[in-house]
Amino acid sequence: MSIKRKFGNYKGGDRILEKQYAQEFIKTEEFTGYVSLFHTIKIIEPLRKRYNQKEVCILGNGYMWLHQYPLHKNHAITTMFNKGCFV
């Protein structure tokens, strides 16, 4: 079983007004696959999700999502950074 290759550029994101996106294919001894960085500059409204009775904002102005898509693996890794991480 293999997963469909996906990319984190969010072309259909209705709430996103302005964004930046970069993607690279990386081949090293430790990792082979695609890595992308999605940066929201301006959005209409934050995206919030509830985890363990706590509401968490996962997408807002200035947020960055780092996606790792290892080749020939059945998983992907997303690391989310809010704008407070870069102050």
C-alpha positions in Angstrom: 0.0 0.0 0.0 1.3 3.5 -0.8 -0.2 6.8 0.0 -1.0 9.4 -2.7 1.7 12.0 -2.9 0.4 15.3 -1.6 1.8 18.8 -1.3 1.2 21.5 1.2 0.4 24.5 -1.0 -3.3 24.6 -0.1 -4.5 25.9 -3.5 -8.2 25.6 -2.4 -7.8 27.3 1.0 -10.7 29.8 1.0 -9.6 31.5 4.2 -6.1 32.2 2.9 -5.7 35.6 1.3 -1.9 35.8 1.0 0.7 33.0 1.3 4.2 31.9 0.3 5.2 28.3 -0.6 8.5 26.6 -1.3 9.1 22.9 -2.1 12.3 20.8 -2.7 13.1 17.2 -3.3 15.9 16.1 -1.0 18.0 13.0 -1.2 20.4 12.3 1.6 21.4 9.3 3.6 18.9 10.2 6.3 15.9 11.3 4.2 14.7 11.0 0.7 11.5 12.8 -0.3 9.8 16.1 -0.6 10.0 18.9 1.9 7.7 22.0 1.7 7.3 25.1 3.7 3.9 26.8 3.7 3.7 30.4 5.2 0.4 32.2 5.7 0.9 35.9 5.4 -2.8 36.9 5.7 -5.9 34.9 6.4 -9.6 35.8 6.7 -10.1 34.0 10.0 -8.0 31.6 12.2 -8.5 27.8 11.9 -9.1 26.3 15.3 -9.4 22.6 16.4 -10.3 21.1 19.7 -7.9 18.6 21.3 -8.5 17.1 24.7 -11.1 19.7 25.7 -8.8 22.5 24.7 -9.2 24.8 21.6 -6.0 25.2 19.7 -5.3 27.6 16.8 -3.5 25.7 14.1 -3.5 28.4 11.3 -3.3 32.1 11.7 -1.6 35.2 10.2 2.2 34.5 10.0 1.9 30.7 10.7 4.3 28.3 9.0 3.7 24.6 8.3 6.8 22.4 7.5 5.8 19.2 5.6 8.0 16.2 5.1 6.8 13.6 2.6 9.3 10.7 2.7 9.5 8.7 -0.6 8.0 5.2 -0.5 6.7 5.6 3.0 3.1 5.4 4.3 3.3 8.6 6.4 4.0 12.3 6.2 5.1 14.7 9.0 3.8 18.2 9.5 5.4 20.6 12.0 3.4 23.8 12.7 4.9 27.0 13.9 2.9 30.0 15.0 4.1 33.5 14.6 5.2 33.7 18.2 7.9 31.1 17.5 9.9 33.6 15.4 9.9 36.7 17.7 
